Amino acid sequence: NESDLYNFDESEHETESDIVTSKDDITPTCLKIGFLGLGIMGSGMVRNLIKTGHSVMVWNRTPMKCRDLVQAGASVGGTVNEVVAACDITFGCVADPNAVRDLVFGTSGVLQSIRPGKAYVEMSTIDVETVQDVAESIESRGGRFLEAPVIGTRKPAEDGMLVIVAGGDRSLFDDCESCFLAMGKKAFYLGEIGSGTRMKLVANMVLGSVMAGYAEGMSLAERAGLDLQTVLDVFKEGPLNCAAVRSKGDAILHSRFEPSFPLKHQQKDMRLALALGDELKQSLPVAAAANEMFKRAISLGNGDNDMSSVYRATAL
Ligand code: NA7
């Protein structure tokens, strides 16, 4: 029964009025929905779109990953531009800026089928410059564009409990309402293109710094001869009692690092947040140190493990 870093679906949060407690009341849009990228995040998000009655066509670079979703009711496009051509709104959720550029600008990519009436929503976590390039290209062909990165990992994606932080075309944000209700517990519209991406990068930078500090603390505790289960029990009774400390502590304690949020993506987010800091001349010494820990964890072979395996970079 996996609890998760961003899974705030716990008793202390249940009174929040924004939380969608039942997805049964969602009236799905009659627009045709496309979804590109069926990794950990995309597959959970698509499942919730289908469950709430949306008509969804999917595509993934590795076609095998489409199989379960086809069984759940999705149709499949042979290429990215085939999906965009067949759908009114197409969502993308892939690994990183290079993947987004391949998806949008590549041969048979999103741009090939964008024209007035088509809309593209970018849900990957990337940098502002890439988001702006994608937005300009889509809009110059008469399409509508929205950035909508998500806060949350595997479990909230599966449970439809993501937090969506959007920027760009307001009419498209409104048209995505039933989709966002299906995938998330709350969708924020933050304004111009780039605002959603900046919000997401700040959130994940803080998360990464917290995770790195936590891993370091657990290593110190172990070196000091403390029992780690007791350390966790003590944390759970004090101000450190939060979903992150509980779930990632259990992962460290039991060396269970199957990915909820792959460490390589967390390091990518640190790198992108630090680049934003460089651009804005904002000093980020804690995040910079945490980034070095994530890089070290990758060099030790933990890139595809959960982000909590940054612990392995501290245990030496
Ligand atoms: P995963 O589970 O690592 O999945 C990554 C997805 O991105 C997966 O569908 C990949 O396809 C796809 N991908 C990677 N590179 C490319 C290229 N070059 N072209 C097309 N598709 C590509 O990541 P998550 O689902 O956890 O995260 C997705 C995003 O949300 C990421 O930005 C996070 O930071 C937040 P594959 O299956 O490997 O063929």
Residues whose N, C-alpha, C, O or C-beta is under 5 A from the ligand:
A	BS01	NA7	G37 L38 G39 I40 M41 G42 R61 T62 C93 V94 A95 D96 N98 A99 D102 L103 M123 S124 T125 H265
